[in-house]
Amino acid sequence: MDGEELTEQETALYDRQIRVWGANAQRRLTKAHILVSGIKGTVAEFCKNIVLAGVGSVTLMDDRLVNEEALNANFLILPDENAYSGKTVAEICCESLKDFNPMVRVSVEKGDLSTLGTDFFEQFDVVVIGYGSRATKKYVNEKCRKLVKRVAFYTVDCRDSCGEIFVDLQDYKYMKKKLEETVECELNFPSFQEAISVPWKPIPRRTAKLYFAMRVIEVFEESEGRKHGECSLLDLAKVLEIKKQLCEANSVSESHIPDSLLERLITGTTEFPPACAIVGGILAQEVIKAVSGKGDPLKNFFYYDGEDGKGVMEDISNSFTS
């Protein structure tokens, strides 16, 4: 990804951020190819940030036709029915993103992620899955891990004013300043499947409740054959039943996951724009760090809850059981 030197035009356009993270980091960004799937409010914020940062290319996947629901919190879709009639979310967002930075190649890829082979993902340096099913996240993460090259993998999910980011950088080396010198550091990341399969009992009780609550919602949607966000207050009884089953299987108390939190997640299907901006900004920051190889990466979950305004990083891995 090191590639060629920055052009004069790139150096002039990205002058301010080059002063922050250096020319080498910017050069890596301009050679990076990003795949983004599922473009709702938080992912729209993420896309805007990485396009402004000057990545090489962004490929968008979202075959949903633009409707009133798609307009929610997604500022990339203008509220003009004549402008988006008959077009997909990816197509409209592509047009908007090109205006933010003409030097970034933004394109649309149609199709279903869960049907694409390993070769498709080889053309990217970063893959971001927004609002995907548990099965899709597992499938794409496994495909990325089978590649010879390292592909940084992220998932992001926002419900109401709550957000979750998952990161898998596999075996990742990066540079970090320590006192007066710069040292190389290395981290090993678990896959998505490994991270969500960690037994709950050894996990410290101080761990964000959102980690457990999101797993309950994922299991509910998968078992009921629902798409992301297809739930309501009418589903609360079934969700609580699944919570009970998971808590019993993991030998933890049901108080581990507050009922009120689960109720928020299944009824608050409309994203909260300020939360989108925060979570989308954090995600963009992490992708920039992973591509540039500078700074401590997030390992391996991040949670934000707009009710208390707090964001926390949680390292969920098999280290709890070893």
N, C-alpha and C positions, 0 to 999 in steps of 0.2 A: 504493500500500500504506500510505500515511500515515494515512488514515482518521480516525476519531474519537479523542477523548481516552480515557485509561484510566478505567474506572469505579472507584468507591470500593472495591468488592470486589476488583478486579484489583490496585489499588494496595496494598491490605493484604496480599493473598496473595503478591505478587511483590516485597514491600518490600526484601528482602535483595539480590536481584539488580538491582533498580533502583538501589541504592546503588553497584553495581559498574559497570553499563554505561549507566545513565541512563534516564529516563522515555521519551525519544524512541525509543531502541532497543527498549525493552519494548513500546511501542505498535506498532512495526512488526512485532514478533514476534507479537503477539496478532491481527494482521490477515493473517498469512502462512498459506497453504494448501499443505500438503506431501503429495506422492504417494510412497508407499513400496511397492516390489515385491520379493518374495522375502524372507521373514522367518525367517532362521536366527539363530544366536547373536549375531553381531556386529550385525545389523540390529535385533534385539530390544533390545540395549543402546542403540543409537542412538535408537530410538523412545521408550524410557523417558526418555532425557535431554531430548529435544525436547518431550515432553509435560510434563515437570516444569518446563521453561523457560517454558512457556506460549504455544506457538504457537496460531494460530487454529483450525486443523483438521488432522487427519492421516487420509488415505485409504489403506487397506491393500489390497494385492493379493497373494494367495497361495492358489490353489485346491487345493493339496495337502491330502488328508485327513490328519488327525493320526494318526501312528503312532509306533512306538518311535524311528525315525530322526529324526523331527521334534522329539522331546523333547531331543535332544542340544544342550546348551549354551543352549537357549531357555527361560529362566526364566519367560517369560510363559505357558508351557503347564504347568499343574499336572499332576503324575504321577498323575492319577486318571482311569482309563479311562472311568468312568461319566460324567465331566464333559465329555469331548471326543468320545465315540463318535459317528461320523457327521458331525462338524463339520470345517470346513476350518481350516487354520492361521491364516488371516486372521481368521476369526470368533472363535476362541478368544483370539487376541492382542488383538483389539478389546475384548473383555470385560475383559481384565486391565488394559489401558491406561486405560480409563475410570476405574478405581479409583485410579490414580496422580494424576489431576487432572481432576475432574468439569467444570472450566471449559473444557477442550479438547474439541472435537467430533471423535470418532473414529468412522470408518465403514468399511465394506467395499465394495469394487468387484470384481465377478467378471468374468472374461474373460482374454483373451490380449493382452498388451501389443503384440505384433507385428501385431495386426489392428486396432488403434485408430487413428483418424485424427487429424489435427493439432488439430481442434477440441476433442478430449477433453483434451489437455494444456494448453489455453489457460486452464483454470480453476485451474491451480496456479501457485505462485511458485517451487517447488522440486520436482524429480523425482529420486528416489533409486532406483537399480536395484541390487538385491542379488543376487549369484550368477547373473547373467544370461549368456546365450550372447553370443559376439562379435557375431552378427548382430542380436540384440535390442538390445544397447547402441548399435550404429550406427544402427539404425532409430529408436529413441526420441530419441537425440541429434539426428538430422536433423530430426525432427518439431518438437522444441523450438526448433531454430534457425530454422525457417521462420515462427515466430510474430512478430507485431509487438512484443509485450511480451518482455522478457528473462526467460527461465526458467532458473534455476540448475540445472545438471545434474550429478549425481554417480553414480559406480558404486563398489561395494565388493565385495571378494572375499576370503574367508579360507579358507585350507587349512592344516590342522595348526596350527602356531603362527605362520604367515606371513600377512600381510595386505597388501592393496593398495587404495588409494583413488584414483579419478580425478576431476578437477574440471574443468568447463567453465562459466565464468561469462561467456563471450563477451566483449563490450567492457564492462569493469566499472570503475566509478568508486567510490571510497570515501574516507573521511576518516582521516587519520593524524596523530598528534601528533609534531611535530618541534621539538625544543627547547621554546620557550615558546608556540609557535603550532600551530594545527591547519591542515593543508594538504590539498588534494584530490589524490588520486593516481589514475592510470588504468592498467589492465592489459588486454592483449588475449590471450585464451585460444584455443588451437586446439581443433577438434572432436576427438571420440574417434577418428574415422577418420584425421584428420591426425596425431594424436599417436602412433598405433600404426603409421603408415606411414613414419615418419622412418627413413631408412637408418641401419643400426647403425654403420657404420664411422666416421662423424664424431662419434658420441656418445662422450664421455670414458670411459675404461676404469674410472674410479673410480665410475661410475654403478652403482646397486644391481643386483646380479645378478638380483634378483627381477623387475625390469622385463622382461628378456629371457626369463626362465623362464616367466613368466605368458603371454607371447605364444606360446611353444611349446605350452603346455597348451591355450590357446584354439584354436590351429590343429588340434591333435590332436582335441579334442572335436568341433570343427566338421566335420573331414574324416571322422571315424568315426561321425558322427550321434549322439553321446553328449550326455546332459544334463550339467549342471554336477555335477562330483564322481563321475561314473560311470566310474571308472577304478581300476586296481589294479596291483600289482606285475607282473601278467601282461602289462600294456601297456607296460612299460618299454622293450622293444626297439623298438616302433613309435614311442614318444615320442623316443627317442634318434635314430632315423632322421629324424624331422621336424626335430629340432634340427640335425642335420648338414646337411639341405637348406636350412634358414633361414640357417645360418651361412655356407654356401657362396654363397647368393644375395646375402648382405650383405657378402661378402668379409671376414669376420672369423674368427678361430680358434675351433675348437670349445671351447677352454678358457674362452671368454667365459661359458659357462653350465656350471657344475659338474654332473656327472651325479648327484652325491649330493643336490643341491638338487631336481632334477627328480624323483628317487625319493621324496623327502620329500613333494612336492606331490601325487604320484599315489597314494601309500599312506596319507597322513595326511588322509583324507577327514573324519575327526572333528575338529571345531573344538576348540581349546584355550581354555577359558573365560576365563583371564586375558588372553589375546590379544584375545578378543572385547571385553572391557571396555575395553582400551586403544584399539583401532582404532575401536570404536563411539563412544567418548568423543571421539576426535579428529574423527570425521565430524560429530558433533553440534556440536562447537565451530566447525567450518568453516561449517556451515549457519547457525548463529547469527550468525557474523560477516558472511556474505553477505547475510542478511536485514536485519540492523541497519545494514550499511554502515560498520561500525567495525572497524578492525584490518586488518593485512596478511593477505590470503587465501593459502591454500595454492595454489601453481602449479607443476605441475598434477597430479603424482603424489605419493603418500605411501606409504612401505613400512615395515613393521614385521616384525622377525624375532625371535621369542621365544628363539631359541638364544643370541643375543648381547644381547638386550634393547634393541636400538637401533632408533630410528625415524628415517627420512631423507626429506627432500623432494627430488624430482627434477623439474626443469623440462625436459620433453622436447618440443621444437618444431622447426619447420623452420629456426630460427635457426642450427642446427648446420651447415646446408648453404648458408646465404646468405653 
